[in-house]
Amino acid sequence: MEILCWSTLFLAAFINTCNAHVNLNFPKGRPLNLDFLDSVRTPGPCGMPKGEPLSVFEAGTRLNVSWHLNYPHQ
């Protein structure tokens, strides 16, 4: 058990996080067509204030989420 704990801790130390900006096609993420703004030159979150929910789904509803990657990240 101790080996499992140490192994998990060792592996967790090497996990990298990933950040990316995408344009959410469905469901719409923002009220304007400015869903993607450069976070380097605009304040968070993503350059515009959080608005009201645009899409409401019943719990358990299956849906396809689609997005557009504006530029690849390394």
C-alpha positions as YAML, in Angstrom:
chain: A
units: angstrom
residues:
- id: 1
  name: MET
  ca: [0.00, 0.00, 0.00]
- id: 2
  name: GLU
  ca: [2.84, 2.37, 0.83]
- id: 3
  name: ILE
  ca: [4.45, 1.70, -2.55]
- id: 4
  name: LEU
  ca: [1.16, 2.57, -4.27]
- id: 5
  name: CYS
  ca: [0.95, 5.88, -2.38]
- id: 6
  name: TRP
  ca: [4.52, 6.83, -3.25]
- id: 7
  name: SER
  ca: [4.06, 5.78, -6.88]
- id: 8
  name: THR
  ca: [0.92, 7.88, -7.19]
- id: 9
  name: LEU
  ca: [2.63, 10.88, -5.61]
- id: 10
  name: PHE
  ca: [5.62, 10.46, -7.93]
- id: 11
  name: LEU
  ca: [3.42, 10.31, -11.04]
- id: 12
  name: ALA
  ca: [1.30, 13.25, -9.90]
- id: 13
  name: ALA
  ca: [4.44, 15.38, -9.68]
- id: 14
  name: PHE
  ca: [4.94, 15.01, -13.43]
- id: 15
  name: ILE
  ca: [1.39, 15.71, -14.60]
- id: 16
  name: ASN
  ca: [1.23, 18.85, -16.72]
- id: 17
  name: THR
  ca: [-1.79, 21.08, -16.88]
- id: 18
  name: CYS
  ca: [-3.19, 22.31, -20.17]
- id: 19
  name: ASN
  ca: [-4.68, 25.72, -20.97]
- id: 20
  name: ALA
  ca: [-6.34, 26.60, -24.25]
- id: 21
  name: HIS
  ca: [-8.75, 29.04, -25.81]
- id: 22
  name: VAL
  ca: [-11.48, 27.69, -28.03]
- id: 23
  name: ASN
  ca: [-14.55, 29.17, -29.63]
- id: 24
  name: LEU
  ca: [-17.54, 27.24, -28.34]
- id: 25
  name: ASN
  ca: [-19.90, 26.64, -31.28]
- id: 26
  name: PHE
  ca: [-22.58, 24.69, -29.41]
- id: 27
  name: PRO
  ca: [-23.85, 25.39, -26.87]
- id: 28
  name: LYS
  ca: [-23.05, 29.08, -27.18]
- id: 29
  name: GLY
  ca: [-20.65, 30.19, -24.48]
- id: 30
  name: ARG
  ca: [-21.09, 33.97, -24.69]
- id: 31
  name: PRO
  ca: [-23.90, 36.29, -25.77]
- id: 32
  name: LEU
  ca: [-21.76, 37.97, -28.45]
- id: 33
  name: ASN
  ca: [-19.68, 36.51, -31.24]
- id: 34
  name: LEU
  ca: [-16.64, 37.44, -29.18]
- id: 35
  name: ASP
  ca: [-16.39, 34.04, -27.58]
- id: 36
  name: PHE
  ca: [-12.65, 34.04, -28.22]
- id: 37
  name: LEU
  ca: [-10.58, 37.03, -27.19]
- id: 38
  name: ASP
  ca: [-6.85, 37.06, -26.64]
- id: 39
  name: SER
  ca: [-6.28, 36.74, -22.90]
- id: 40
  name: VAL
  ca: [-2.89, 38.47, -23.15]
- id: 41
  name: ARG
  ca: [-4.45, 41.81, -24.13]
- id: 42
  name: THR
  ca: [-7.86, 41.52, -22.47]
- id: 43
  name: PRO
  ca: [-8.94, 41.06, -18.84]
- id: 44
  name: GLY
  ca: [-10.47, 37.78, -17.71]
- id: 45
  name: PRO
  ca: [-12.58, 35.87, -18.12]
- id: 46
  name: CYS
  ca: [-11.66, 35.78, -21.80]
- id: 47
  name: GLY
  ca: [-12.05, 39.54, -22.24]
- id: 48
  name: MET
  ca: [-15.70, 40.01, -21.34]
- id: 49
  name: PRO
  ca: [-17.86, 39.68, -18.24]
- id: 50
  name: LYS
  ca: [-19.79, 36.53, -17.51]
- id: 51
  name: GLY
  ca: [-23.37, 36.78, -18.73]
- id: 52
  name: GLU
  ca: [-26.55, 34.87, -18.09]
- id: 53
  name: PRO
  ca: [-26.78, 31.24, -19.23]
- id: 54
  name: LEU
  ca: [-27.67, 31.01, -22.92]
- id: 55
  name: SER
  ca: [-28.56, 27.33, -22.98]
- id: 56
  name: VAL
  ca: [-30.57, 25.38, -20.46]
- id: 57
  name: PHE
  ca: [-30.64, 21.60, -20.59]
- id: 58
  name: GLU
  ca: [-32.60, 19.08, -18.60]
- id: 59
  name: ALA
  ca: [-30.45, 16.92, -16.34]
- id: 60
  name: GLY
  ca: [-29.36, 13.76, -18.14]
- id: 61
  name: THR
  ca: [-29.83, 15.23, -21.63]
- id: 62
  name: ARG
  ca: [-27.29, 13.92, -24.13]
- id: 63
  name: LEU
  ca: [-25.82, 16.54, -26.43]
- id: 64
  name: ASN
  ca: [-22.90, 17.06, -28.76]
- id: 65
  name: VAL
  ca: [-20.55, 19.87, -27.80]
- id: 66
  name: SER
  ca: [-18.63, 21.43, -30.67]
- id: 67
  name: TRP
  ca: [-15.85, 23.98, -30.64]
- id: 68
  name: HIS
  ca: [-13.29, 25.61, -32.91]
- id: 69
  name: LEU
  ca: [-9.62, 25.78, -31.91]
- id: 70
  name: ASN
  ca: [-8.51, 29.25, -32.99]
- id: 71
  name: TYR
  ca: [-4.81, 28.51, -32.81]
- id: 72
  name: PRO
  ca: [-2.88, 25.52, -31.53]
- id: 73
  name: HIS
  ca: [-1.06, 25.65, -28.22]
- id: 74
  name: GLN
  ca: [2.17, 23.91, -27.33]
...
